[in-house]
Each structure stands twice: as C-alpha cells, then as structure tokens.
Amino acid sequence: MSAIANIFKIPELRSRLLFSLSMLGVYRIGIFITTPGVDRNVMRQIMAAQSGTFLGMFNLFSGGALQQLSIFALGIMPYVSASIILTLMSAVVPALDEMRKEGESGQRKLNQYTRYGTIVLSAVQSSGIALFLEGLNGSEGGQFGDVVANPGWGFRLITIISLTTGTAFIMWLGEQITERGLGNGISLIIFAGIVAGLPDAVFHTTAQIKIGQIAPIGLLVVTIVVLAVIAVIVFFERAQRRIPIQYAKRMVGRQMYGGQSSHLPLKVNAAGVIPPIFASSLLMFPNTLANLDVPGMKFLSQALSPGDWRWRLTYVVLIIFFAFFYTAIQFQPVQVADNLKKQNAFIPGIRPGKATADFIDSVMTRITVAGALYMAVVCTVPDFLRTSFKVPFYFGGTSIMIVVGVALDFVQQIESHLITRHYEGLTGPKGPRIRGRRD
C-alpha cells in the first residue's frame, strides 16, 4: 500500500496516470453512443447467441461496442490492420524502409500514413457493417425485430460517417495516452475493451452455478486452467536470454578504464502481444469483405470460422509468422553489433562485427522459436477446450495474453517512474524487479 501511495507523491506520474484513466473513461462512455437509425436492443439479443463466432470476437475486441451498435463499433482494429499493412510494406518497399530508419522524423511520416490507411479501412469496414445490419432485418433479426429502421443509402452513408469518425477519435485517444499518459495507448484501449466484459462474465458464471449448468468440478477446472495460462504468460513475458558482454580496457591519461562485464538481454517474446492482435485482425477481414459481396470471401469466411480446424491452423501459422516478422523488423542484430563495437564491448569468444551480428541473430532466432510456440499454444488451447470440451471460458487465450501482457507493461512503467525518483517499487525494496517487454 505504501508503494501505491508513492504513485500519488510524484506529480508527473500522478498526472500521467490520471490522464490515462480519464481517456479510457471517455472511450468507455463513447461505447454507449448508438449509431443513428439502428435498434441496439434487437442487436443485443442477436449478439447473445453469437459467442465464439467472428461477431463475438469482433465484439470482444471492440469492448462490446458492436453489441451496442455504438459509433465505436469498429474499435481500434482498422488502425491495427493499417499498421499491419504498413509494416509489411516497409519490408518490401525501400522508400518506406529508409523512412523507418530516419528516426523520429521518419516515424512521424509513417504514423501519418497509418492514420490515412486507418480512415480508408474504416470506411470500407463500416460500409460492410451497414450492409450486414441491413441483411439482419430479414434473417437473425427477424425473430426479434428489425435492426435497421430505414434501410437504404441514407442509412449506409450516415453509418460510414459515424463509424469512421468514431474510429478516428479512438485512434486520437490512443495517441494521446501514449504521448501524455502511461503505456501504449492502443494496447490499453484493447485492454480496456476486454476487461470491460469481465463483470458480465462473472455474473453469468455465478448464475449458471446457481441453476446447476456449471458443476463445481467444472468451475475448478476452469480456474486451474486460467491460473496456469496466466502463470505461463508471466513466465514467458519476463523470460530473457542474457548474452555476456565484456568491455575492453583502455588507457585515458594515467587511468585505466573499462574491463567491466555486463550482459545483453534478449527477450524470449520480443514481439509482445502484437502477433495475436495482428493475426486476429487479419482473420476478421474476410468476414468484412464477405459482407461487401466480394467474390470468394463468403466461402473463405465460412471456412475460417472460429472453432474450425482450418481457423485454428491459420491462426497458429499467422501468430508464428508475425512473431518472426515483427521481431526481425524491430530487432536489428547488425545495429546491435555496431553499437557494441563503438562502445569497445565484445562477446567473449566471438569476433566483433559481422561474426557478432551473426551470433546474436542465431540466438534471437532460436529463442523466437520458443516465443512463437508459446504464443500459439496460449492463444489456441483455451479456445480448443471451450469448443471441444464445452469448458465455460468467457475469455479466450488471446484475450488473457493481451490483458496480462499489457498489464505487465503498464505496471513496469509505473515501477520505472518510482525507482527513477528513488522511491520503492511496487514489489518493495526486497521484491523482484517487475519487467515489461520494454526492459
């Protein structure tokens, strides 16, 4: 409690924390602002039967905004999709790759391109949602009533404008949190959307226990599995491979400097929660295109429906691909080797320069294999248990991983602020140092 009280003794940390919480509060309020021309009560009844489907997954990542037919119904996923496209393009387009290497000025340009891409994708996805909602009038929504009061181009246009504006506002909120608050704003918005469904999940679980739909042994199994998954996530998110580093001795005047030993920490999961978020975003995209009647997309969206073995296989492949791809984009062994050489540091037994870069690259590749497999298992096993053995999970492995990973990053930033200003960390003076993915 004393460590938590220390947070409010540091003006900058206190203001950053309160700013982040206030922006997340604005986001949650916006969830309940309904898009004009729709009946969210009908949509809520339809969504009640859609858990475990693409609609249920989309609703989860949007924080329940789709169920409310909110102006935030698209959530932050168009921004994530635009980031994926730009990241992939930077690997094959030399101009974008050079821009990425320019530092802060290049990153500002890339961020601007990402914003433009977000607006375009939001317009495409919102038009798909408008057509989807109109289609519900005569199908699933027929038994509950019409979702759309007055279908037509007027409704489609106002839906496109509302949802695109809502996504642009969420993107702005995320950037403001990153710049003036604590943690990564986009990740925190996804985190808030997932956690917002926790009270409802607890309520439904309690109700099912009371009426006997969930046996005590079933609840015990769920609790054990969830705790085991969280423990595995924490272990791998904090896991590092430490490469020993030796600094060469050098004479400055009459004084001898250097000779110290240190280590180069390499994260087992250097990509963080990016691979499952990217993979989930890509798997949702065929469903959007299917609503726009793009040829072949209906078959693809049906083949890649959650719970199907083809969906699981594709999901695992995408997670592994993005784990390696994002790590390769973010971590440059050649640059690390050059920095070590400039600092008169070397890895014992390895020649400086290219040999050091090759050694670091081989080590990073091996530990990334472990990190990619860990993410694939954690993100698919809980969903497999839920669909195959009817275990009552309300949150899949992907959701748990995002929540735990973002929470670790958030707490690590608070810990860094406290220790920098000579306060005790959240774990006390003798406790272990909390490490996020940025350590």
PyMOL commands that set and color helices and strands:
alter all, ss='L'
color gray80, all
select helices_A, chain A and resi 2-7+11-30+40-47+54-61+65-68+77-92+94-100+104-136+140-143+153-180+185-195+198-210+216-238+274-291+297-303+309-330+333-342+354-388+397-420
alter helices_A, ss='H'
color red, helices_A
select strands_A, chain A and resi 240-247+250-252+255-257+261-267+345-346
alter strands_A, ss='S'
color yellow, strands_A
deselect
rebuild
show_as cartoon
